[in-house]
């Protein structure tokens, strides 16, 4: 994974949060927020992996 991946994952998390804001039901809102959290985790993982590889370049 790369820095562009991390940015894309963060963007996806933001889109999920917007969908949560616009959701018509509490269940839908909670589902979108759970997805946002997972995208945030992926973004953090991508940033962390990139940092590991940067040490060896």
Secondary structure, 3 states (H helix, E strand, C coil): CCHHHHHHHHHHHHHHHHHHHHCCCHHHHHHHHHHHHHHHHHHHHHHHHHHHHHCCC
